[in-house]
């Protein structure tokens, strides 16, 4: 979608995986992040990675890397704000940020287009993905123009994406979960084993 920058959120603590970087875990012989980049590239003008800690561990992917500016691992909203700020400074003509999670390696090829269409049809400033009747609030379309409002909300302790987006208006774009959920996310070793099965079926 023209005028859109893709943001991959990899700033979490991965507690259920024992810590470390989920995005670097191998899936089908490649880092999980490779799969996310492959799925998202071509849907946006360019890609950006939100990650905390030493950025050198992600340098091989060739993406700009931005860390949270809100302290204490404030969650996905902090990563989204970091992406919006980077976009405003480095790509001032870009109006939209499309955020996805680094642990969702099976993203749909029409993600950007359908989110944009849902937002336009509903007349809302925001859109997020859903599947199986469940909204995936971190996978969404964000106007760069709302970044200062988001900064203020984070400053007073807002952490829940749905609470913030709900105040502004958010459209929902729904995807089917067959033959598998395109927003399947990997939180546990068991999830990773299931993702290996999905990846084998796709090949």
C-alpha positions as CSV (number, residue, x, y, z in Angstrom):
1,X,0.0,0.0,0.0
2,X,1.6,3.3,-1.1
3,X,2.5,5.7,1.6
4,X,2.8,3.0,4.2
5,X,5.9,1.9,6.2
6,X,5.9,-1.6,7.7
7,X,6.9,-2.0,11.3
8,X,7.9,-5.4,12.7
9,X,7.5,-5.5,16.5
10,X,10.3,-7.5,18.1
11,X,10.7,-5.6,21.4
12,X,9.1,-8.0,23.8
13,X,10.7,-10.2,26.5
14,X,9.6,-13.6,25.2
15,X,9.0,-14.9,28.8
16,X,7.1,-17.9,27.7
17,X,9.9,-19.0,25.4
18,X,12.5,-18.6,28.2
19,X,13.6,-15.1,27.2
20,X,15.8,-14.1,24.3
21,X,14.7,-13.1,20.7
22,X,11.8,-15.1,19.3
23,X,12.4,-13.4,16.0
24,X,15.8,-15.2,15.7
25,X,14.5,-18.7,16.5
26,X,14.8,-21.0,13.5
27,X,11.6,-21.9,11.6
28,X,11.9,-24.1,8.5
29,X,15.6,-23.6,8.5
30,X,15.5,-19.8,8.7
31,X,15.1,-17.2,11.4
32,X,11.5,-16.5,12.1
33,X,12.1,-12.9,11.2
34,X,13.0,-13.9,7.7
35,X,9.5,-15.3,7.2
36,X,7.9,-12.1,8.5
37,X,10.0,-9.9,6.3
38,X,9.3,-12.0,3.3
39,X,5.5,-11.8,3.9
40,X,5.5,-8.1,4.5
41,X,8.0,-6.8,1.9
42,X,6.1,-5.7,-1.2
43,X,3.1,-4.7,0.8
44,X,4.7,-1.5,2.1
45,X,7.1,1.1,0.8
46,X,9.8,-0.1,3.2
47,X,10.3,-2.0,6.5
48,X,11.4,-1.0,10.0
49,X,12.2,-3.2,13.0
50,X,11.4,-2.3,16.6
51,X,13.9,-4.1,18.9
52,X,15.4,-3.3,22.3
53,X,18.9,-4.0,23.5
54,X,22.0,-4.4,21.2
55,X,20.8,-3.7,17.6
56,X,23.9,-5.6,16.2
57,X,22.1,-8.9,16.5
58,X,19.6,-7.8,13.8
59,X,22.0,-6.0,11.5
60,X,22.2,-8.9,9.0
61,X,18.5,-8.2,8.1
62,X,19.4,-4.8,6.7
63,X,16.5,-3.0,8.3
64,X,16.5,0.3,10.2
65,X,16.2,-0.6,13.9
66,X,14.4,1.6,16.5
67,X,14.2,0.9,20.2
68,X,11.4,1.9,22.6
69,X,11.7,5.4,23.9
70,X,9.2,4.6,26.7
71,X,11.1,2.8,29.6
72,X,10.4,-0.5,31.2
73,X,9.2,-2.5,28.3
74,X,5.8,-0.8,28.1
75,X,4.4,-3.2,25.5
76,X,3.5,-3.0,21.8
77,X,2.2,0.6,22.0
78,X,5.7,1.7,22.9
79,X,7.1,0.0,19.9
80,X,4.4,1.5,17.7
81,X,5.2,5.0,19.0
82,X,8.9,4.4,18.3
83,X,8.0,3.5,14.7
84,X,5.7,6.5,14.3
85,X,8.4,8.8,15.5
86,X,11.0,7.3,13.2
87,X,8.6,7.6,10.3
88,X,7.8,11.3,11.1
89,X,11.5,12.1,11.1
90,X,13.0,10.0,8.3
91,X,9.9,9.6,6.0
92,X,7.9,12.8,6.6
93,X,5.8,12.1,3.4
94,X,4.6,8.7,4.7
95,X,1.1,8.8,6.3
96,X,0.7,5.3,7.5
97,X,2.4,2.7,9.6
98,X,1.5,-1.0,9.3
99,X,2.5,-2.9,12.5
100,X,3.0,-6.7,12.7
101,X,4.4,-8.9,15.4
102,X,7.8,-10.6,14.8
103,X,6.3,-14.0,16.0
104,X,3.6,-14.2,13.3
105,X,5.4,-15.9,10.3
106,X,2.3,-16.7,8.2
107,X,1.0,-13.2,7.5
108,X,-1.5,-12.8,4.6
109,X,-0.3,-11.3,1.4
110,X,-3.2,-8.9,1.3
111,X,-2.8,-7.6,4.9
112,X,-2.0,-4.0,4.0
113,X,-4.6,-3.7,1.2
114,X,-7.4,-5.2,3.3
115,X,-6.6,-3.1,6.4
116,X,-6.5,0.0,4.3
117,X,-9.8,-0.9,2.6
118,X,-11.5,-1.6,5.9
119,X,-10.4,1.7,7.4
120,X,-11.6,3.6,4.4
121,X,-14.9,1.9,4.3
122,X,-15.6,2.4,8.0
123,X,-14.3,6.0,8.0
124,X,-12.1,5.4,11.0
125,X,-8.4,6.5,11.4
126,X,-7.3,3.0,12.5
127,X,-7.7,-0.6,11.4
128,X,-6.6,-3.9,12.9
129,X,-6.7,-7.6,11.8
130,X,-8.9,-10.3,13.2
131,X,-9.3,-14.1,12.6
132,X,-11.6,-16.6,14.1
133,X,-13.6,-13.8,15.8
134,X,-10.5,-12.6,17.7
135,X,-8.9,-9.2,17.1
136,X,-5.2,-9.0,16.8
137,X,-4.7,-5.4,18.0
138,X,-0.9,-5.3,17.4
139,X,-1.4,-6.1,13.7
140,X,-2.9,-2.8,12.5
141,X,-2.7,0.3,10.4
142,X,-1.8,3.5,12.3
143,X,-1.8,7.1,11.0
144,X,1.4,9.0,11.8
145,X,-0.7,12.0,12.6
146,X,-1.8,10.4,15.9
147,X,1.6,9.9,17.3
148,X,1.5,12.8,19.8
149,X,-1.8,11.6,21.2
150,X,-0.3,8.1,21.6
151,X,2.7,9.7,23.4
152,X,0.5,11.5,25.8
153,X,-1.5,8.3,26.5
154,X,1.6,6.3,27.2
155,X,2.9,9.1,29.5
156,X,-0.1,8.6,31.7
157,X,0.2,4.8,31.8
158,X,-1.9,3.6,28.9
159,X,-0.7,0.1,27.9
160,X,-3.7,-1.6,26.3
161,X,-3.9,-1.2,22.5
162,X,-7.6,-1.8,22.3
163,X,-8.4,0.9,24.9
164,X,-6.4,3.5,22.9
165,X,-7.6,2.6,19.5
166,X,-11.2,2.3,20.7
167,X,-11.2,5.9,21.7
168,X,-10.3,7.0,18.1
169,X,-12.2,4.4,16.1
170,X,-10.8,1.2,14.7
171,X,-12.1,-0.9,11.7
172,X,-11.7,-4.7,11.9
173,X,-10.6,-6.7,8.9
174,X,-11.4,-10.4,9.3
175,X,-9.5,-13.4,7.8
176,X,-10.5,-17.1,7.8
177,X,-8.5,-19.5,9.9
178,X,-8.6,-22.4,7.4
179,X,-6.4,-24.1,6.4
180,X,-4.5,-22.3,9.2
181,X,-4.7,-19.0,11.0
182,X,-2.6,-16.4,9.1
183,X,-2.0,-14.6,12.4
184,X,-0.8,-17.7,14.3
185,X,1.7,-16.4,16.8
186,X,4.5,-18.3,18.5
187,X,4.6,-17.9,22.2
188,X,5.8,-21.3,23.5
189,X,8.0,-24.2,22.3
190,X,4.8,-26.1,21.5
191,X,3.7,-23.2,19.2
192,X,7.0,-23.4,17.4
193,X,6.6,-27.1,16.8
194,X,3.1,-26.5,15.4
195,X,4.5,-23.7,13.2
196,X,7.0,-26.1,11.8
197,X,4.1,-28.3,10.7
198,X,2.4,-25.4,9.1
199,X,5.6,-24.4,7.3
200,X,6.0,-27.9,5.9
201,X,2.5,-27.9,4.5
202,X,3.0,-24.6,2.8
203,X,6.2,-25.6,1.0
